[in-house]
Amino acid sequence: MARANLFRVREGHGHAPVTNIELFFDLVFVFAITQLSHALLAHLGWLGALQTLLMLFAVWWVWIFTTWVANWLDPDRANVRLMLILLMLGGLALSSSIPTAFGKNGWLFAAAYCSMQIGRTLYMVWASRGIHDGRARNFTRILFWHFLSLPFWVGGALAEPEMRLVLWGAALLVDYMGPITFFPTPGLGRSKGNDWDISGAHMAERCALFVIISLGEGVLITGATFATLPQDGLHWLAFAICFLGSAALWWLYFDTGAVRGSARIEASDQAGLLARNAYTYWHIPIVAGLVVSAVADEMLLMHPYGHIEPQFLAVTVGGGLLFLIGNMGFKKTTNDRGLPPFSHMIGAVLLIVAGAAAWFLHWQPIALGIAAAAVLTFTAIWEWSSYNGGWRRWAPWIGRFQSADT
């Protein structure tokens, strides 16, 4: 049967390599992350933050569901490539509509999201039927849940912006509850963990690439904004601080977390469940933290001195907090001991303390930027040292605390 050739051939949890068409697909989401950070910067406030968060949830859900599908399908097949290219077109429409999703282009955002989710799921039902019947039933359940959220998406697109936020929030709540509850469906029951027989290494690599995309947005904003500013000492300092913060974020995720997560999921007999918990869900605050941090970098570069505005305080502290919280959940899920890294808990507390000090002691924005970058760097060094035994040699009392990281 020709459809049998649409799936990757691998044994057990063998590695499914990331293909060029998957990297091409990701280009759309480079644009999406840029649009999200610009949307947040343009609408800094509670309402703008909620709207951006909702759109981030939608963008991530489209991307991660496509990653799951590409884990099973063989993207080197022309049929699968065409499907991914059509999804790219939908993703480009989705990303283009982000600035006006709560204005005149709400219909486009909802139409792009729903057509991508439903169309891709229908394709998997068709491709799997008679080849992998368990997988076909699993995606039929997923299709049922997409149709459950569809009326909320349509209703939100037709509603006023305030009501649109409520209806789309309800739609995403339905969408996000599906995997948590194993997609219970009338007549088909629930999915099981062994229905999600994925390549763990592929999932880990794909999510790491999305983190790189999100980190890249911060680096691009830093470089592009700095190029338009006076090249004086203060702006050079702000430029260096923004870069240091980005480097610390990269180190916190990739030095130990990404490597250990990949090894853990690749060896797991429950790779699908681990992928759902560690990658599908816990990577959301990681990506959100990177988007918010990119906004903080641009604001610091534009206004390194003067009074700290509440918005700048929120994004500077909030970006790092979201990233650390996401990493704590991710690393706890992929740690044999099942404990979050103690260094990250201390880092989160220090970020809050720095934010409170900056607000009540009336620091300059550059001082808060230095403090936030210093906390993230300290947290990265703490975690790195805990895996390499560096501080235990001369400060055993620190070593006792560090042991909670390993």
C-alpha positions in Angstrom: 0.0 0.0 0.0 1.5 3.3 -1.1 0.5 5.1 2.2 2.7 2.8 4.1 5.7 4.6 2.6 4.6 7.9 4.1 6.0 6.8 7.5 9.5 6.8 8.8 11.1 3.4 9.2 12.8 2.9 12.5 13.1 0.2 15.2 11.8 0.9 18.6 12.8 4.3 19.7 15.4 4.7 17.0 16.3 8.2 16.1 14.2 10.0 13.4 16.6 12.6 12.0 15.4 16.2 11.6 15.1 16.9 7.8 15.6 20.0 5.7 11.9 20.5 5.1 11.3 20.7 8.9 14.0 23.4 9.2 12.3 25.2 6.2 9.0 24.9 8.0 10.5 26.6 11.1 11.3 29.7 9.1 7.6 30.7 9.4 7.9 30.5 13.2 11.0 32.8 13.2 8.6 35.3 11.8 5.9 34.4 14.3 8.2 34.9 17.3 9.2 38.3 15.9 5.6 39.2 15.5 4.8 38.2 19.1 7.6 40.2 20.6 6.6 43.3 18.6 3.0 42.8 19.5 3.9 42.7 23.2 6.1 45.8 22.9 3.4 47.7 21.2 0.7 46.8 23.8 2.5 46.7 27.1 -0.1 46.3 29.7 -2.3 43.6 31.2 -4.6 43.3 28.2 -1.8 43.3 25.7 0.1 40.7 27.8 -2.9 38.4 27.9 -3.5 38.8 24.1 0.1 38.1 23.3 0.1 35.1 25.7 -3.0 33.7 24.0 -1.4 34.1 20.6 1.8 32.5 21.8 -0.2 29.5 23.0 -1.8 29.2 19.6 1.5 29.5 17.7 3.2 26.9 19.9 0.3 24.5 19.7 0.4 24.6 15.9 4.1 24.1 15.9 4.3 21.3 18.5 1.5 19.3 16.9 3.3 19.5 13.6 6.5 18.3 15.3 4.6 15.3 16.7 3.3 14.5 13.2 6.7 14.9 11.6 8.0 12.5 14.2 6.0 9.7 12.6 5.8 10.8 8.9 8.8 10.7 6.5 9.3 14.3 5.4 11.4 13.1 2.5 8.3 11.8 0.8 6.9 14.2 -1.7 3.3 13.7 -0.4 4.4 14.7 3.2 6.5 17.6 1.9 3.5 19.0 0.2 1.5 18.8 3.3 4.2 20.6 5.3 4.5 23.3 2.7 0.7 23.9 2.8 1.1 24.1 6.6 3.8 26.7 6.1 1.4 28.8 4.0 -1.1 28.6 6.8 1.6 29.5 9.3 2.6 32.5 7.3 -1.0 33.7 7.3 -1.3 33.1 11.0 2.0 35.0 11.7 1.0 37.9 9.4 -2.3 38.3 11.3 -0.7 38.6 14.8 -0.5 42.4 15.0 -4.2 42.8 14.2 -5.5 39.5 15.5 -7.6 41.4 18.1 -8.7 43.9 15.4 -9.7 43.5 11.8 -7.8 40.3 11.1 -9.3 38.1 13.9 -11.0 36.0 11.2 -7.6 35.3 9.5 -5.9 34.3 12.7 -8.7 31.9 13.6 -9.1 30.5 10.1 -5.3 29.8 9.7 -5.1 28.2 13.1 -8.2 25.9 12.7 -7.4 25.0 9.1 -3.8 24.0 10.0 -4.9 21.9 13.1 -7.8 20.2 11.4 -6.2 19.7 8.0 -3.0 18.2 9.4 -5.1 15.8 11.6 -7.3 14.7 8.8 -4.1 14.0 6.8 -2.8 11.8 9.6 -6.1 9.9 9.9 -6.1 9.2 6.1 -2.4 8.2 6.1 -2.7 5.9 9.1 -5.9 4.1 8.4 -5.2 0.5 7.5 -1.5 1.0 8.2 -1.4 2.0 11.9 -5.0 1.6 13.1 -4.1 2.6 16.6 -2.5 5.8 15.4 -5.6 6.4 13.2 -7.9 6.1 16.2 -5.6 8.4 18.2 -5.8 11.1 15.5 -9.5 10.6 15.2 -9.8 11.5 18.9 -7.6 14.5 18.3 -9.9 15.6 15.4 -12.9 15.3 17.7 -11.2 17.7 20.2 -10.3 20.1 17.4 -14.0 20.2 16.5 -14.9 20.8 20.1 -12.9 24.0 20.2 -13.9 25.1 16.7 -17.1 27.0 17.7 -15.1 29.1 20.2 -12.6 30.0 17.5 -15.3 31.0 15.1 -17.3 32.8 17.7 -14.2 34.7 18.9 -13.4 35.8 15.3 -16.9 37.3 15.0 -16.9 38.9 18.5 -15.5 42.2 19.8 -11.9 42.2 21.0 -12.8 41.8 24.7 -15.1 38.9 24.1 -12.7 37.5 21.5 -10.1 37.1 24.3 -12.6 35.2 26.4 -13.8 32.9 23.6 -10.3 32.2 22.2 -9.1 31.5 25.7 -11.9 28.9 26.1 -10.9 27.4 22.7 -7.3 27.1 23.8 -8.4 25.6 27.1 -10.2 22.9 25.2 -7.2 22.3 22.9 -4.7 22.1 25.8 -6.9 19.8 27.9 -6.9 17.2 25.1 -3.5 15.7 25.7 -3.8 16.0 29.5 -6.9 13.9 29.5 -5.7 11.6 26.7 -8.4 12.8 24.3 -11.5 11.0 25.6 -13.9 10.6 22.7 -17.4 9.1 22.6 -17.2 5.6 21.0 -13.4 5.6 20.9 -12.5 5.9 24.5 -9.1 7.5 25.5 -5.7 7.3 24.0 -3.0 5.4 25.8 0.6 6.3 26.4 1.8 3.6 24.1 -0.2 5.2 21.2 2.4 7.9 21.3 5.3 5.7 20.1 7.7 8.6 19.1 11.4 9.0 18.6 12.4 10.9 21.7 15.6 12.2 20.2 13.7 13.8 17.4 11.3 15.5 19.8 14.2 16.8 21.9 16.1 18.1 18.9 13.1 19.8 17.4 12.2 21.6 20.7 15.8 22.6 21.2 15.7 24.2 17.7 12.6 26.2 18.6 14.4 27.5 21.7 17.2 28.6 19.4 14.7 30.4 17.2 13.3 32.2 20.3 16.8 33.0 21.6 17.7 34.3 18.1 14.8 36.8 18.3 16.5 38.4 21.4 19.9 38.5 19.7 18.4 40.1 16.5 16.6 42.7 18.5 19.7 43.5 20.4 21.8 44.0 17.3 19.2 45.8 15.2 18.2 48.2 18.0 21.8 49.0 19.0 22.7 49.8 15.4 20.3 52.7 15.5 21.4 54.2 18.8 24.3 56.6 19.8 27.5 54.6 20.3 28.2 56.0 23.7 29.5 54.2 26.8 26.0 53.7 28.4 24.5 52.2 25.3 27.6 50.0 24.9 27.1 48.8 28.4 23.4 48.1 27.8 24.4 46.2 24.6 26.9 44.0 26.5 24.3 43.3 29.3 21.7 42.2 26.8 24.1 39.9 25.1 25.3 38.5 28.5 21.7 37.8 29.4 21.0 36.0 26.2 24.2 33.9 26.6 23.1 33.0 30.2 19.7 31.9 28.9 21.4 29.7 26.3 23.7 28.2 28.9 20.9 27.4 31.3 18.9 25.4 28.7 21.6 23.8 26.6 24.5 23.1 29.0 22.8 20.3 30.9 19.0 20.4 30.4 18.8 19.8 26.7 21.4 17.1 26.7 20.0 15.2 29.7 16.4 15.6 28.4 17.4 14.1 25.0 19.2 11.2 26.6 16.3 10.5 29.1 13.5 10.6 26.5 15.5 8.5 24.0 16.0 5.7 26.6 12.5 5.9 28.0 9.8 3.2 27.5 7.3 6.0 27.9 8.7 8.5 25.4 5.3 9.8 24.4 4.3 10.7 27.9 7.7 12.3 28.6 7.3 14.3 25.4 3.9 15.4 26.4 5.0 16.6 29.9 8.6 17.8 29.4 8.4 19.2 25.8 4.8 19.9 24.9 3.9 21.7 28.1 7.0 22.7 30.0 8.5 24.4 27.0 5.7 26.9 26.9 7.0 29.1 29.8 10.6 28.6 28.4 9.6 30.1 25.0 7.3 32.7 26.7 10.3 33.8 28.8 12.5 34.3 25.8 9.8 36.4 24.0 9.4 38.6 27.1 13.2 38.9 27.6 13.6 40.0 24.0 11.1 42.9 24.7 13.1 43.7 27.9 16.3 43.9 25.9 14.9 46.4 23.4 13.4 48.5 26.2 16.7 48.6 28.0 18.7 49.6 24.9 16.2 52.3 24.1 16.0 53.8 27.6 19.0 52.7 29.7 18.6 55.6 32.1 15.8 57.5 33.9 12.9 56.2 35.9 12.0 52.5 35.8 8.5 52.1 34.4 6.3 49.3 35.7 6.3 47.7 32.2 10.0 47.5 32.1 10.2 46.1 35.6 7.6 43.5 34.6 9.3 42.3 31.4 12.8 42.3 32.9 11.9 40.3 35.9 9.0 38.3 34.3 11.0 37.1 31.3 13.7 35.6 33.5 11.2 34.1 35.9 9.2 32.5 33.2 12.3 31.0 31.7 13.6 29.6 35.0 10.1 28.2 35.9 9.9 26.4 32.6 13.4 25.0 33.0 12.6 23.9 36.5 9.6 21.9 35.3 11.5 20.6 32.3 14.5 19.5 34.3 12.4 18.0 37.1 10.5 15.9 34.5 13.7 14.7 32.9 15.7 14.2 36.2 15.9 10.7 37.7 15.5 12.2 41.1 12.4 14.1 40.1 13.6 17.3 41.8 13.8 20.8 40.3 17.3 22.3 40.3 17.9 24.3 43.5 20.0 26.8 41.6 17.0 27.8 39.6 14.8 28.3 42.7 17.5 30.5 44.2 17.8 32.4 40.9 14.0 33.0 40.8 14.1 34.4 44.3 17.0 36.6 43.5 15.2 38.0 40.4 12.2 39.0 42.5 14.5 40.6 45.1 16.3 42.5 42.4 13.0 43.7 41.0 11.8 44.8 44.4 15.0 46.6 45.2 15.0 48.4 41.8 11.5 49.6 42.3 11.7 50.8 45.9 15.2 52.1 45.7 14.6 53.9 42.4 17.3 52.3 40.4 18.2 53.3 36.9 17.0 50.8 34.2 20.6 49.9 33.4 21.1 48.9 37.1 18.1 46.5 36.9 19.4 45.1 33.6 22.8 44.4 35.2 21.2 42.8 38.2 18.9 40.5 36.1 21.8 39.4 33.8 24.0 38.8 36.9 21.3 36.6 38.5 20.9 34.5 35.3 24.7 34.2 34.9 25.1 33.2 38.6 22.3 30.6 38.2 24.0 29.2 35.1 27.4 29.1 36.8 25.9 27.4 39.9 24.2 24.7 37.8 27.3 24.1 35.7 29.5 23.9 38.8 27.1 21.4 40.4 27.7 19.0 37.5 31.4 19.6 37.5 32.2 19.7 41.2 34.0 23.0 41.0 32.8 24.7 44.2 32.8 21.5 46.3 36.6 21.6 46.3 36.9 24.9 48.2 33.4 25.5 49.6 31.8 22.3 50.8 28.8 24.1 52.3 27.9 25.3 48.8 28.5 21.8 47.5 25.7 20.5 49.8 23.2 22.9 48.3 24.5 22.2 44.8 23.8 18.5 45.2 20.1 19.3 44.7 20.9 20.2 41.1 22.5 16.9 40.1 
